[in-house]
């Protein structure tokens, strides 16, 4: 009959396992678990970053295509207005419309940016709660 060999975390039970040895073993296991979780998180972040990078590239392409649409639509508007008025005035009217659009977008962007908080408030609070619990786990 083959004997079963214990792994590195188990000892043959001799009834004399000290509390210090148990604490050391639990600490080692917790450290191993923590390191494995960190590695898993790194892997997940890398995968998500790759997907986000591809999506950002698509947004960039869409932004450039949108820019080209706006450019040629503006040119068409200038040429269309040039049929009923002087070309210089037509170009000035289209430019004024774009100046108004730019001013509105700037104002909305500025107002939105004032509401942004650079600190991750929720994460900070969660970390404080975790620290309090780690200090007094029975509360």
Buried (B, 14 or more C-beta within 10 A) or exposed (E): EEEEEEEEEEEEEEEEEEEEEEEEBEEEEEEEEEEEEEEEEEEEEEEEEEEEEEEEEEEEEEEEEEEEEEEEEBEEBBEEBBEEEEEEEBBBEBEEEEEEEEEEEEEEEEEEEEEEEEEEEEEEEEEEEEEEEEEEEEE
